[in-house]
Amino acid sequence: MKNIQVTALSIAIGLVFSVGVMAETVTKDAYKAGEARIEAEYTADKAKCDLLSGNAKDICYAEAKGKAKVADATLEASYEPTVKHRYDVLVAKAKADYAVAKEKCDDRSGNDEEIFSRSI
């Protein structure tokens, strides 16, 4: 009797998690539309960066590129929800944050730059 209850509980938990995963997935058409939206946003963000100059322009490019890469990884994780794709989203976020921080560090000089670069 106890074994049946454990089995029923395991099946119920499995169904809850599988429904959650199914709810996260997107269709192929939505995936293609997402790709197009990400590309359009990246192009618009780059156009805004072209108005800037110097290191501000570099920071803007790093932010735009990072935003696009994170969006791509998130879209891929939504389309195929696997552990690897969720990991890829975290890596993309970390790399984007690092790239922006590195560009911001270029604005600093001397001891201020050294202290800031140790914090990233």
PDB file as gemmi writes it, atoms N, CA and C in Angstrom:
CRYST1    1.000    1.000    1.000  90.00  90.00  90.00 P 1                      
ATOM      1  N   MET A   1       0.818  -1.191   0.000  1.00  0.00           N  
ATOM      2  CA  MET A   1       0.000   0.000   0.000  1.00  0.00           C  
ATOM      3  C   MET A   1       0.864   1.259   0.000  1.00  0.00           C  
ATOM      4  N   LYS A   2       1.908   1.243   0.819  1.00  0.00           N  
ATOM      5  CA  LYS A   2       2.789   2.397   0.919  1.00  0.00           C  
ATOM      6  C   LYS A   2       3.524   2.629  -0.402  1.00  0.00           C  
ATOM      7  N   ASN A   3       3.893   1.552  -1.080  1.00  0.00           N  
ATOM      8  CA  ASN A   3       4.600   1.639  -2.351  1.00  0.00           C  
ATOM      9  C   ASN A   3       3.726   2.296  -3.418  1.00  0.00           C  
ATOM     10  N   ILE A   4       2.445   2.034  -3.396  1.00  0.00           N  
ATOM     11  CA  ILE A   4       1.516   2.621  -4.364  1.00  0.00           C  
ATOM     12  C   ILE A   4       1.403   4.127  -4.130  1.00  0.00           C  
ATOM     13  N   GLN A   5       1.380   4.547  -2.874  1.00  0.00           N  
ATOM     14  CA  GLN A   5       1.292   5.972  -2.555  1.00  0.00           C  
ATOM     15  C   GLN A   5       2.546   6.714  -3.016  1.00  0.00           C  
ATOM     16  N   VAL A   6       3.692   6.101  -2.805  1.00  0.00           N  
ATOM     17  CA  VAL A   6       4.944   6.718  -3.233  1.00  0.00           C  
ATOM     18  C   VAL A   6       4.982   6.836  -4.750  1.00  0.00           C  
ATOM     19  N   THR A   7       4.539   5.795  -5.446  1.00  0.00           N  
ATOM     20  CA  THR A   7       4.511   5.816  -6.910  1.00  0.00           C  
ATOM     21  C   THR A   7       3.545   6.888  -7.411  1.00  0.00           C  
ATOM     22  N   ALA A   8       2.375   6.971  -6.810  1.00  0.00           N  
ATOM     23  CA  ALA A   8       1.383   7.979  -7.216  1.00  0.00           C  
ATOM     24  C   ALA A   8       1.918   9.388  -6.977  1.00  0.00           C  
ATOM     25  N   LEU A   9       2.574   9.590  -5.861  1.00  0.00           N  
ATOM     26  CA  LEU A   9       3.157  10.893  -5.557  1.00  0.00           C  
ATOM     27  C   LEU A   9       4.252  11.249  -6.558  1.00  0.00           C  
ATOM     28  N   SER A  10       5.081  10.270  -6.912  1.00  0.00           N  
ATOM     29  CA  SER A  10       6.150  10.500  -7.887  1.00  0.00           C  
ATOM     30  C   SER A  10       5.588  10.868  -9.251  1.00  0.00           C  
ATOM     31  N   ILE A  11       4.532  10.197  -9.657  1.00  0.00           N  
ATOM     32  CA  ILE A  11       3.903  10.493 -10.947  1.00  0.00           C  
ATOM     33  C   ILE A  11       3.302  11.895 -10.929  1.00  0.00           C  
ATOM     34  N   ALA A  12       2.661  12.264  -9.830  1.00  0.00           N  
ATOM     35  CA  ALA A  12       2.050  13.589  -9.725  1.00  0.00           C  
ATOM     36  C   ALA A  12       3.110  14.684  -9.805  1.00  0.00           C  
ATOM     37  N   ILE A  13       4.217  14.497  -9.114  1.00  0.00           N  
ATOM     38  CA  ILE A  13       5.298  15.487  -9.154  1.00  0.00           C  
ATOM     39  C   ILE A  13       5.875  15.568 -10.560  1.00  0.00           C  
ATOM     40  N   GLY A  14       6.064  14.427 -11.201  1.00  0.00           N  
ATOM     41  CA  GLY A  14       6.581  14.411 -12.576  1.00  0.00           C  
ATOM     42  C   GLY A  14       5.669  15.146 -13.534  1.00  0.00           C  
ATOM     43  N   LEU A  15       4.366  14.976 -13.392  1.00  0.00           N  
ATOM     44  CA  LEU A  15       3.416  15.676 -14.257  1.00  0.00           C  
ATOM     45  C   LEU A  15       3.453  17.176 -14.037  1.00  0.00           C  
ATOM     46  N   VAL A  16       3.591  17.599 -12.795  1.00  0.00           N  
ATOM     47  CA  VAL A  16       3.659  19.027 -12.505  1.00  0.00           C  
ATOM     48  C   VAL A  16       4.863  19.644 -13.196  1.00  0.00           C  
ATOM     49  N   PHE A  17       6.012  18.990 -13.100  1.00  0.00           N  
ATOM     50  CA  PHE A  17       7.213  19.528 -13.729  1.00  0.00           C  
ATOM     51  C   PHE A  17       7.139  19.470 -15.251  1.00  0.00           C  
ATOM     52  N   SER A  18       6.554  18.419 -15.807  1.00  0.00           N  
ATOM     53  CA  SER A  18       6.478  18.331 -17.262  1.00  0.00           C  
ATOM     54  C   SER A  18       5.508  19.368 -17.825  1.00  0.00           C  
ATOM     55  N   VAL A  19       4.441  19.682 -17.109  1.00  0.00           N  
ATOM     56  CA  VAL A  19       3.517  20.720 -17.554  1.00  0.00           C  
ATOM     57  C   VAL A  19       4.220  22.071 -17.528  1.00  0.00           C  
ATOM     58  N   GLY A  20       5.041  22.319 -16.509  1.00  0.00           N  
ATOM     59  CA  GLY A  20       5.791  23.568 -16.434  1.00  0.00           C  
ATOM     60  C   GLY A  20       6.753  23.714 -17.591  1.00  0.00           C  
ATOM     61  N   VAL A  21       7.407  22.641 -17.975  1.00  0.00           N  
ATOM     62  CA  VAL A  21       8.337  22.676 -19.104  1.00  0.00           C  
ATOM     63  C   VAL A  21       7.584  22.879 -20.398  1.00  0.00           C  
ATOM     64  N   MET A  22       6.456  22.228 -20.545  1.00  0.00           N  
ATOM     65  CA  MET A  22       5.675  22.378 -21.764  1.00  0.00           C  
ATOM     66  C   MET A  22       5.169  23.813 -21.898  1.00  0.00           C  
ATOM     67  N   ALA A  23       4.863  24.457 -20.792  1.00  0.00           N  
ATOM     68  CA  ALA A  23       4.358  25.825 -20.844  1.00  0.00           C  
ATOM     69  C   ALA A  23       5.450  26.812 -21.267  1.00  0.00           C  
ATOM     70  N   GLU A  24       6.715  26.469 -21.029  1.00  0.00           N  
ATOM     71  CA  GLU A  24       7.813  27.374 -21.345  1.00  0.00           C  
ATOM     72  C   GLU A  24       8.210  27.326 -22.822  1.00  0.00           C  
ATOM     73  N   THR A  25       7.906  26.235 -23.508  1.00  0.00           N  
ATOM     74  CA  THR A  25       8.360  26.093 -24.878  1.00  0.00           C  
ATOM     75  C   THR A  25       7.577  26.999 -25.817  1.00  0.00           C  
ATOM     76  N   VAL A  26       8.221  27.377 -26.906  1.00  0.00           N  
ATOM     77  CA  VAL A  26       7.577  28.209 -27.918  1.00  0.00           C  
ATOM     78  C   VAL A  26       7.511  27.434 -29.230  1.00  0.00           C  
ATOM     79  N   THR A  27       6.613  27.853 -30.092  1.00  0.00           N  
ATOM     80  CA  THR A  27       6.472  27.195 -31.376  1.00  0.00           C  
ATOM     81  C   THR A  27       7.586  27.646 -32.319  1.00  0.00           C  
ATOM     82  N   LYS A  28       7.714  26.946 -33.425  1.00  0.00           N  
ATOM     83  CA  LYS A  28       8.753  27.284 -34.397  1.00  0.00           C  
ATOM     84  C   LYS A  28       8.507  28.668 -34.996  1.00  0.00           C  
ATOM     85  N   ASP A  29       7.249  28.996 -35.258  1.00  0.00           N  
ATOM     86  CA  ASP A  29       6.924  30.323 -35.802  1.00  0.00           C  
ATOM     87  C   ASP A  29       7.259  31.428 -34.807  1.00  0.00           C  
ATOM     88  N   ALA A  30       6.939  31.196 -33.528  1.00  0.00           N  
ATOM     89  CA  ALA A  30       7.259  32.181 -32.502  1.00  0.00           C  
ATOM     90  C   ALA A  30       8.772  32.318 -32.346  1.00  0.00           C  
ATOM     91  N   TYR A  31       9.497  31.217 -32.509  1.00  0.00           N  
ATOM     92  CA  TYR A  31      10.959  31.246 -32.430  1.00  0.00           C  
ATOM     93  C   TYR A  31      11.529  32.114 -33.556  1.00  0.00           C  
ATOM     94  N   LYS A  32      11.036  31.912 -34.776  1.00  0.00           N  
ATOM     95  CA  LYS A  32      11.521  32.706 -35.909  1.00  0.00           C  
ATOM     96  C   LYS A  32      11.165  34.180 -35.737  1.00  0.00           C  
ATOM     97  N   ALA A  33       9.966  34.449 -35.216  1.00  0.00           N  
ATOM     98  CA  ALA A  33       9.565  35.827 -34.968  1.00  0.00           C  
ATOM     99  C   ALA A  33      10.453  36.449 -33.877  1.00  0.00           C  
ATOM    100  N   GLY A  34      10.808  35.664 -32.888  1.00  0.00           N  
ATOM    101  CA  GLY A  34      11.696  36.136 -31.832  1.00  0.00           C  
ATOM    102  C   GLY A  34      13.072  36.468 -32.372  1.00  0.00           C  
ATOM    103  N   GLU A  35      13.585  35.625 -33.258  1.00  0.00           N  
ATOM    104  CA  GLU A  35      14.886  35.896 -33.882  1.00  0.00           C  
ATOM    105  C   GLU A  35      14.856  37.218 -34.643  1.00  0.00           C  
ATOM    106  N   ALA A  36      13.779  37.431 -35.407  1.00  0.00           N  
ATOM    107  CA  ALA A  36      13.645  38.668 -36.186  1.00  0.00           C  
ATOM    108  C   ALA A  36      13.544  39.882 -35.264  1.00  0.00           C  
ATOM    109  N   ARG A  37      12.809  39.756 -34.163  1.00  0.00           N  
ATOM    110  CA  ARG A  37      12.661  40.854 -33.200  1.00  0.00           C  
ATOM    111  C   ARG A  37      14.011  41.194 -32.559  1.00  0.00           C  
ATOM    112  N   ILE A  38      14.764  40.159 -32.204  1.00  0.00           N  
ATOM    113  CA  ILE A  38      16.080  40.381 -31.582  1.00  0.00           C  
ATOM    114  C   ILE A  38      17.010  41.088 -32.555  1.00  0.00           C  
ATOM    115  N   GLU A  39      17.007  40.667 -33.795  1.00  0.00           N  
ATOM    116  CA  GLU A  39      17.860  41.289 -34.811  1.00  0.00           C  
ATOM    117  C   GLU A  39      17.467  42.748 -35.035  1.00  0.00           C  
ATOM    118  N   ALA A  40      16.154  43.022 -35.079  1.00  0.00           N  
ATOM    119  CA  ALA A  40      15.689  44.398 -35.272  1.00  0.00           C  
ATOM    120  C   ALA A  40      16.087  45.281 -34.081  1.00  0.00           C  
ATOM    121  N   GLU A  41      15.944  44.753 -32.869  1.00  0.00           N  
ATOM    122  CA  GLU A  41      16.332  45.524 -31.685  1.00  0.00           C  
ATOM    123  C   GLU A  41      17.835  45.784 -31.669  1.00  0.00           C  
ATOM    124  N   TYR A  42      18.618  44.793 -32.066  1.00  0.00           N  
ATOM    125  CA  TYR A  42      20.071  44.950 -32.088  1.00  0.00           C  
ATOM    126  C   TYR A  42      20.474  46.029 -33.101  1.00  0.00           C  
ATOM    127  N   THR A  43      19.838  46.023 -34.266  1.00  0.00           N  
ATOM    128  CA  THR A  43      20.122  47.026 -35.291  1.00  0.00           C  
ATOM    129  C   THR A  43      19.763  48.423 -34.790  1.00  0.00           C  
ATOM    130  N   ALA A  44      18.609  48.544 -34.122  1.00  0.00           N  
ATOM    131  CA  ALA A  44      18.185  49.841 -33.588  1.00  0.00           C  
ATOM    132  C   ALA A  44      19.133  50.312 -32.481  1.00  0.00           C  
ATOM    133  N   ASP A  45      19.555  49.389 -31.628  1.00  0.00           N  
ATOM    134  CA  ASP A  45      20.482  49.749 -30.556  1.00  0.00           C  
ATOM    135  C   ASP A  45      21.831  50.193 -31.114  1.00  0.00           C  
ATOM    136  N   LYS A  46      22.301  49.513 -32.151  1.00  0.00           N  
ATOM    137  CA  LYS A  46      23.568  49.902 -32.770  1.00  0.00           C  
ATOM    138  C   LYS A  46      23.460  51.279 -33.411  1.00  0.00           C  
ATOM    139  N   ALA A  47      22.312  51.585 -33.995  1.00  0.00           N  
ATOM    140  CA  ALA A  47      22.111  52.895 -34.612  1.00  0.00           C  
ATOM    141  C   ALA A  47      22.177  54.003 -33.561  1.00  0.00           C  
ATOM    142  N   LYS A  48      21.635  53.745 -32.374  1.00  0.00           N  
ATOM    143  CA  LYS A  48      21.722  54.714 -31.288  1.00  0.00           C  
ATOM    144  C   LYS A  48      23.178  54.916 -30.857  1.00  0.00           C  
ATOM    145  N   CYS A  49      23.942  53.825 -30.890  1.00  0.00           N  
ATOM    146  CA  CYS A  49      25.357  53.905 -30.481  1.00  0.00           C  
ATOM    147  C   CYS A  49      26.178  54.723 -31.469  1.00  0.00           C  
ATOM    148  N   ASP A  50      25.784  54.725 -32.728  1.00  0.00           N  
ATOM    149  CA  ASP A  50      26.528  55.460 -33.747  1.00  0.00           C  
ATOM    150  C   ASP A  50      26.521  56.968 -33.484  1.00  0.00           C  
ATOM    151  N   LEU A  51      25.545  57.439 -32.733  1.00  0.00           N  
ATOM    152  CA  LEU A  51      25.462  58.865 -32.410  1.00  0.00           C  
ATOM    153  C   LEU A  51      26.475  59.279 -31.346  1.00  0.00           C  
ATOM    154  N   LEU A  52      27.008  58.308 -30.620  1.00  0.00           N  
ATOM    155  CA  LEU A  52      27.960  58.594 -29.551  1.00  0.00           C  
ATOM    156  C   LEU A  52      29.385  58.573 -30.081  1.00  0.00           C  
ATOM    157  N   SER A  53      30.331  58.938 -29.225  1.00  0.00           N  
ATOM    158  CA  SER A  53      31.734  58.889 -29.630  1.00  0.00           C  
ATOM    159  C   SER A  53      32.596  58.437 -28.456  1.00  0.00           C  
ATOM    160  N   GLY A  54      33.798  58.038 -28.758  1.00  0.00           N  
ATOM    161  CA  GLY A  54      34.751  57.641 -27.725  1.00  0.00           C  
ATOM    162  C   GLY A  54      34.352  56.370 -27.015  1.00  0.00           C  
ATOM    163  N   ASN A  55      34.681  56.338 -25.728  1.00  0.00           N  
ATOM    164  CA  ASN A  55      34.421  55.137 -24.955  1.00  0.00           C  
ATOM    165  C   ASN A  55      32.928  54.937 -24.687  1.00  0.00           C  
ATOM    166  N   ALA A  56      32.166  56.022 -24.691  1.00  0.00           N  
ATOM    167  CA  ALA A  56      30.714  55.895 -24.517  1.00  0.00           C  
ATOM    168  C   ALA A  56      30.121  55.058 -25.649  1.00  0.00           C  
ATOM    169  N   LYS A  57      30.671  55.215 -26.834  1.00  0.00           N  
ATOM    170  CA  LYS A  57      30.226  54.426 -27.982  1.00  0.00           C  
ATOM    171  C   LYS A  57      30.586  52.954 -27.779  1.00  0.00           C  
ATOM    172  N   ASP A  58      31.789  52.689 -27.271  1.00  0.00           N  
ATOM    173  CA  ASP A  58      32.210  51.313 -27.017  1.00  0.00           C  
ATOM    174  C   ASP A  58      31.334  50.645 -25.958  1.00  0.00           C  
ATOM    175  N   ILE A  59      31.002  51.396 -24.916  1.00  0.00           N  
ATOM    176  CA  ILE A  59      30.125  50.870 -23.865  1.00  0.00           C  
ATOM    177  C   ILE A  59      28.747  50.557 -24.438  1.00  0.00           C  
ATOM    178  N   CYS A  60      28.252  51.462 -25.256  1.00  0.00           N  
ATOM    179  CA  CYS A  60      26.938  51.275 -25.871  1.00  0.00           C  
ATOM    180  C   CYS A  60      26.919  50.026 -26.761  1.00  0.00           C  
ATOM    181  N   TYR A  61      27.982  49.838 -27.554  1.00  0.00           N  
ATOM    182  CA  TYR A  61      28.084  48.646 -28.400  1.00  0.00           C  
ATOM    183  C   TYR A  61      28.132  47.376 -27.551  1.00  0.00           C  
ATOM    184  N   ALA A  62      28.892  47.415 -26.463  1.00  0.00           N  
ATOM    185  CA  ALA A  62      28.987  46.243 -25.586  1.00  0.00           C  
ATOM    186  C   ALA A  62      27.626  45.917 -24.969  1.00  0.00           C  
ATOM    187  N   GLU A  63      26.890  46.950 -24.576  1.00  0.00           N  
ATOM    188  CA  GLU A  63      25.558  46.737 -24.011  1.00  0.00           C  
ATOM    189  C   GLU A  63      24.596  46.164 -25.054  1.00  0.00           C  
ATOM    190  N   ALA A  64      24.634  46.701 -26.272  1.00  0.00           N  
ATOM    191  CA  ALA A  64      23.740  46.234 -27.337  1.00  0.00           C  
ATOM    192  C   ALA A  64      24.055  44.787 -27.702  1.00  0.00           C  
ATOM    193  N   LYS A  65      25.332  44.484 -27.847  1.00  0.00           N  
ATOM    194  CA  LYS A  65      25.739  43.124 -28.212  1.00  0.00           C  
ATOM    195  C   LYS A  65      25.378  42.138 -27.097  1.00  0.00           C  
ATOM    196  N   GLY A  66      25.628  42.527 -25.850  1.00  0.00           N  
ATOM    197  CA  GLY A  66      25.293  41.669 -24.721  1.00  0.00           C  
ATOM    198  C   GLY A  66      23.804  41.418 -24.616  1.00  0.00           C  
ATOM    199  N   LYS A  67      23.023  42.469 -24.823  1.00  0.00           N  
ATOM    200  CA  LYS A  67      21.566  42.344 -24.771  1.00  0.00           C  
ATOM    201  C   LYS A  67      21.077  41.362 -25.836  1.00  0.00           C  
ATOM    202  N   ALA A  68      21.640  41.454 -27.037  1.00  0.00           N  
ATOM    203  CA  ALA A  68      21.239  40.561 -28.122  1.00  0.00           C  
ATOM    204  C   ALA A  68      21.636  39.114 -27.829  1.00  0.00           C  
ATOM    205  N   LYS A  69      22.833  38.912 -27.300  1.00  0.00           N  
ATOM    206  CA  LYS A  69      23.282  37.549 -27.001  1.00  0.00           C  
ATOM    207  C   LYS A  69      22.453  36.910 -25.885  1.00  0.00           C  
ATOM    208  N   VAL A  70      22.112  37.691 -24.879  1.00  0.00           N  
ATOM    209  CA  VAL A  70      21.268  37.175 -23.803  1.00  0.00           C  
ATOM    210  C   VAL A  70      19.877  36.852 -24.337  1.00  0.00           C  
ATOM    211  N   ALA A  71      19.350  37.709 -25.182  1.00  0.00           N  
ATOM    212  CA  ALA A  71      18.027  37.457 -25.772  1.00  0.00           C  
ATOM    213  C   ALA A  71      18.051  36.209 -26.639  1.00  0.00           C  
ATOM    214  N   ASP A  72      19.128  36.021 -27.421  1.00  0.00           N  
ATOM    215  CA  ASP A  72      19.256  34.806 -28.234  1.00  0.00           C  
ATOM    216  C   ASP A  72      19.284  33.553 -27.363  1.00  0.00           C  
ATOM    217  N   ALA A  73      20.076  33.600 -26.311  1.00  0.00           N  
ATOM    218  CA  ALA A  73      20.193  32.443 -25.419  1.00  0.00           C  
ATOM    219  C   ALA A  73      18.864  32.152 -24.718  1.00  0.00           C  
ATOM    220  N   THR A  74      18.166  33.209 -24.312  1.00  0.00           N  
ATOM    221  CA  THR A  74      16.873  33.038 -23.656  1.00  0.00           C  
ATOM    222  C   THR A  74      15.842  32.454 -24.619  1.00  0.00           C  
ATOM    223  N   LEU A  75      15.856  32.931 -25.846  1.00  0.00           N  
ATOM    224  CA  LEU A  75      14.941  32.397 -26.857  1.00  0.00           C  
ATOM    225  C   LEU A  75      15.227  30.922 -27.118  1.00  0.00           C  
ATOM    226  N   GLU A  76      16.490  30.577 -27.217  1.00  0.00           N  
ATOM    227  CA  GLU A  76      16.870  29.183 -27.446  1.00  0.00           C  
ATOM    228  C   GLU A  76      16.438  28.309 -26.268  1.00  0.00           C  
ATOM    229  N   ALA A  77      16.584  28.836 -25.056  1.00  0.00           N  
ATOM    230  CA  ALA A  77      16.161  28.089 -23.866  1.00  0.00           C  
ATOM    231  C   ALA A  77      14.644  27.924 -23.823  1.00  0.00           C  
ATOM    232  N   SER A  78      13.918  28.885 -24.364  1.00  0.00           N  
ATOM    233  CA  SER A  78      12.465  28.766 -24.416  1.00  0.00           C  
ATOM    234  C   SER A  78      12.033  27.759 -25.473  1.00  0.00           C  
ATOM    235  N   TYR A  79      12.791  27.710 -26.563  1.00  0.00           N  
ATOM    236  CA  TYR A  79      12.448  26.807 -27.660  1.00  0.00           C  
ATOM    237  C   TYR A  79      12.788  25.365 -27.312  1.00  0.00           C  
ATOM    238  N   GLU A  80      13.955  25.152 -26.724  1.00  0.00           N  
ATOM    239  CA  GLU A  80      14.375  23.823 -26.291  1.00  0.00           C  
ATOM    240  C   GLU A  80      14.818  23.913 -24.831  1.00  0.00           C  
ATOM    241  N   PRO A  81      13.887  23.757 -23.897  1.00  0.00           N  
ATOM    242  CA  PRO A  81      14.235  23.919 -22.483  1.00  0.00           C  
ATOM    243  C   PRO A  81      15.049  22.745 -21.942  1.00  0.00           C  
ATOM    244  N   THR A  82      16.357  22.883 -22.011  1.00  0.00           N  
ATOM    245  CA  THR A  82      17.249  21.870 -21.463  1.00  0.00           C  
ATOM    246  C   THR A  82      18.167  22.539 -20.444  1.00  0.00           C  
ATOM    247  N   VAL A  83      18.837  21.731 -19.679  1.00  0.00           N  
ATOM    248  CA  VAL A  83      19.771  22.259 -18.686  1.00  0.00           C  
ATOM    249  C   VAL A  83      20.882  23.029 -19.381  1.00  0.00           C  
ATOM    250  N   LYS A  84      21.366  22.513 -20.503  1.00  0.00           N  
ATOM    251  CA  LYS A  84      22.446  23.163 -21.238  1.00  0.00           C  
ATOM    252  C   LYS A  84      22.031  24.560 -21.693  1.00  0.00           C  
ATOM    253  N   HIS A  85      20.819  24.693 -22.211  1.00  0.00           N  
ATOM    254  CA  HIS A  85      20.368  25.996 -22.696  1.00  0.00           C  
ATOM    255  C   HIS A  85      20.152  26.981 -21.542  1.00  0.00           C  
ATOM    256  N   ARG A  86      19.667  26.490 -20.411  1.00  0.00           N  
ATOM    257  CA  ARG A  86      19.526  27.379 -19.252  1.00  0.00           C  
ATOM    258  C   ARG A  86      20.905  27.823 -18.765  1.00  0.00           C  
ATOM    259  N   TYR A  87      21.874  26.923 -18.822  1.00  0.00           N  
ATOM    260  CA  TYR A  87      23.242  27.272 -18.467  1.00  0.00           C  
ATOM    261  C   TYR A  87      23.795  28.316 -19.439  1.00  0.00           C  
ATOM    262  N   ASP A  88      23.511  28.137 -20.729  1.00  0.00           N  
ATOM    263  CA  ASP A  88      23.974  29.082 -21.741  1.00  0.00           C  
ATOM    264  C   ASP A  88      23.425  30.490 -21.493  1.00  0.00           C  
ATOM    265  N   VAL A  89      22.195  30.590 -20.984  1.00  0.00           N  
ATOM    266  CA  VAL A  89      21.619  31.898 -20.652  1.00  0.00           C  
ATOM    267  C   VAL A  89      22.428  32.562 -19.540  1.00  0.00           C  
ATOM    268  N   LEU A  90      22.766  31.798 -18.520  1.00  0.00           N  
ATOM    269  CA  LEU A  90      23.551  32.351 -17.415  1.00  0.00           C  
ATOM    270  C   LEU A  90      24.937  32.789 -17.875  1.00  0.00           C  
ATOM    271  N   VAL A  91      25.545  31.995 -18.738  1.00  0.00           N  
ATOM    272  CA  VAL A  91      26.871  32.341 -19.256  1.00  0.00           C  
ATOM    273  C   VAL A  91      26.792  33.601 -20.116  1.00  0.00           C  
ATOM    274  N   ALA A  92      25.763  33.694 -20.951  1.00  0.00           N  
ATOM    275  CA  ALA A  92      25.599  34.877 -21.805  1.00  0.00           C  
ATOM    276  C   ALA A  92      25.415  36.131 -20.952  1.00  0.00           C  
ATOM    277  N   LYS A  93      24.640  36.034 -19.882  1.00  0.00           N  
ATOM    278  CA  LYS A  93      24.449  37.185 -18.993  1.00  0.00           C  
ATOM    279  C   LYS A  93      25.765  37.593 -18.336  1.00  0.00           C  
ATOM    280  N   ALA A  94      26.512  36.601 -17.872  1.00  0.00           N  
ATOM    281  CA  ALA A  94      27.787  36.901 -17.210  1.00  0.00           C  
ATOM    282  C   ALA A  94      28.781  37.534 -18.183  1.00  0.00           C  
ATOM    283  N   LYS A  95      28.860  36.995 -19.394  1.00  0.00           N  
ATOM    284  CA  LYS A  95      29.789  37.551 -20.384  1.00  0.00           C  
ATOM    285  C   LYS A  95      29.387  38.965 -20.786  1.00  0.00           C  
ATOM    286  N   ALA A  96      28.089  39.211 -20.907  1.00  0.00           N  
ATOM    287  CA  ALA A  96      27.612  40.545 -21.265  1.00  0.00           C  
ATOM    288  C   ALA A  96      27.943  41.542 -20.156  1.00  0.00           C  
ATOM    289  N   ASP A  97      27.694  41.152 -18.926  1.00  0.00           N  
ATOM    290  CA  ASP A  97      28.017  42.034 -17.795  1.00  0.00           C  
ATOM    291  C   ASP A  97      29.511  42.322 -17.741  1.00  0.00           C  
ATOM    292  N   TYR A  98      30.322  41.307 -17.975  1.00  0.00           N  
ATOM    293  CA  TYR A  98      31.772  41.480 -17.930  1.00  0.00           C  
ATOM    294  C   TYR A  98      32.247  42.419 -19.041  1.00  0.00           C  
ATOM    295  N   ALA A  99      31.707  42.235 -20.248  1.00  0.00           N  
ATOM    296  CA  ALA A  99      32.126  43.079 -21.377  1.00  0.00           C  
ATOM    297  C   ALA A  99      31.793  44.549 -21.117  1.00  0.00           C  
ATOM    298  N   VAL A 100      30.625  44.809 -20.569  1.00  0.00           N  
ATOM    299  CA  VAL A 100      30.230  46.188 -20.263  1.00  0.00           C  
ATOM    300  C   VAL A 100      31.121  46.755 -19.154  1.00  0.00           C  
ATOM    301  N   ALA A 101      31.368  45.964 -18.122  1.00  0.00           N  
ATOM    302  CA  ALA A 101      32.214  46.427 -17.022  1.00  0.00           C  
ATOM    303  C   ALA A 101      33.637  46.714 -17.503  1.00  0.00           C  
ATOM    304  N   LYS A 102      34.121  45.886 -18.406  1.00  0.00           N  
ATOM    305  CA  LYS A 102      35.471  46.074 -18.941  1.00  0.00           C  
ATOM    306  C   LYS A 102      35.556  47.381 -19.738  1.00  0.00           C  
ATOM    307  N   GLU A 103      34.535  47.668 -20.526  1.00  0.00           N  
ATOM    308  CA  GLU A 103      34.517  48.925 -21.283  1.00  0.00           C  
ATOM    309  C   GLU A 103      34.409  50.130 -20.352  1.00  0.00           C  
ATOM    310  N   LYS A 104      33.612  49.999 -19.300  1.00  0.00           N  
ATOM    311  CA  LYS A 104      33.494  51.096 -18.343  1.00  0.00           C  
ATOM    312  C   LYS A 104      34.811  51.335 -17.618  1.00  0.00           C  
ATOM    313  N   CYS A 105      35.575  50.284 -17.453  1.00  0.00           N  
ATOM    314  CA  CYS A 105      36.878  50.398 -16.795  1.00  0.00           C  
ATOM    315  C   CYS A 105      37.838  51.235 -17.639  1.00  0.00           C  
ATOM    316  N   ASP A 106      37.657  51.225 -18.954  1.00  0.00           N  
ATOM    317  CA  ASP A 106      38.529  52.003 -19.833  1.00  0.00           C  
ATOM    318  C   ASP A 106      38.414  53.505 -19.593  1.00  0.00           C  
ATOM    319  N   ASP A 107      37.279  53.940 -19.021  1.00  0.00           N  
ATOM    320  CA  ASP A 107      37.098  55.369 -18.719  1.00  0.00           C  
ATOM    321  C   ASP A 107      37.941  55.814 -17.533  1.00  0.00           C  
ATOM    322  N   ARG A 108      38.375  54.888 -16.750  1.00  0.00           N  
ATOM    323  CA  ARG A 108      39.111  55.209 -15.533  1.00  0.00           C  
ATOM    324  C   ARG A 108      40.612  55.192 -15.807  1.00  0.00           C  
ATOM    325  N   SER A 109      41.361  55.782 -14.902  1.00  0.00           N  
ATOM    326  CA  SER A 109      42.810  55.793 -15.086  1.00  0.00           C  
ATOM    327  C   SER A 109      43.509  55.710 -13.733  1.00  0.00           C  
ATOM    328  N   GLY A 110      44.748  55.309 -13.749  1.00  0.00           N  
ATOM    329  CA  GLY A 110      45.567  55.263 -12.548  1.00  0.00           C  
ATOM    330  C   GLY A 110      45.053  54.301 -11.505  1.00  0.00           C  
ATOM    331  N   ASN A 111      45.101  54.733 -10.260  1.00  0.00           N  
ATOM    332  CA  ASN A 111      44.701  53.899  -9.130  1.00  0.00           C  
ATOM    333  C   ASN A 111      43.208  53.578  -9.195  1.00  0.00           C  
ATOM    334  N   ASP A 112      42.411  54.527  -9.641  1.00  0.00           N  
ATOM    335  CA  ASP A 112      40.974  54.316  -9.759  1.00  0.00           C  
ATOM    336  C   ASP A 112      40.686  53.151 -10.699  1.00  0.00           C  
ATOM    337  N   GLU A 113      41.400  53.074 -11.812  1.00  0.00           N  
ATOM    338  CA  GLU A 113      41.219  51.980 -12.769  1.00  0.00           C  
ATOM    339  C   GLU A 113      41.624  50.642 -12.134  1.00  0.00           C  
ATOM    340  N   GLU A 114      42.723  50.640 -11.410  1.00  0.00           N  
ATOM    341  CA  GLU A 114      43.212  49.404 -10.793  1.00  0.00           C  
ATOM    342  C   GLU A 114      42.214  48.876  -9.778  1.00  0.00           C  
ATOM    343  N   ILE A 115      41.664  49.765  -8.963  1.00  0.00           N  
ATOM    344  CA  ILE A 115      40.686  49.353  -7.956  1.00  0.00           C  
ATOM    345  C   ILE A 115      39.412  48.851  -8.627  1.00  0.00           C  
ATOM    346  N   PHE A 116      38.950  49.570  -9.642  1.00  0.00           N  
ATOM    347  CA  PHE A 116      37.730  49.168 -10.338  1.00  0.00           C  
ATOM    348  C   PHE A 116      37.913  47.833 -11.047  1.00  0.00           C  
ATOM    349  N   SER A 117      39.065  47.623 -11.684  1.00  0.00           N  
ATOM    350  CA  SER A 117      39.280  46.377 -12.429  1.00  0.00           C  
ATOM    351  C   SER A 117      39.374  45.180 -11.494  1.00  0.00           C  
ATOM    352  N   ARG A 118      39.793  45.392 -10.254  1.00  0.00           N  
ATOM    353  CA  ARG A 118      39.835  44.286  -9.296  1.00  0.00           C  
ATOM    354  C   ARG A 118      38.433  43.901  -8.845  1.00  0.00           C  
ATOM    355  N   SER A 119      37.486  44.817  -8.921  1.00  0.00           N  
ATOM    356  CA  SER A 119      36.140  44.537  -8.475  1.00  0.00           C  
ATOM    357  C   SER A 119      35.303  43.799  -9.517  1.00  0.00           C  
ATOM    358  N   ILE A 120      35.754  43.765 -10.780  1.00  0.00           N  
ATOM    359  CA  ILE A 120      34.986  43.056 -11.791  1.00  0.00           C  
ATOM    360  C   ILE A 120      35.500  41.674 -12.028  1.00  0.00           C  
TER     361      ILE A 120                                                      
END                                                                             
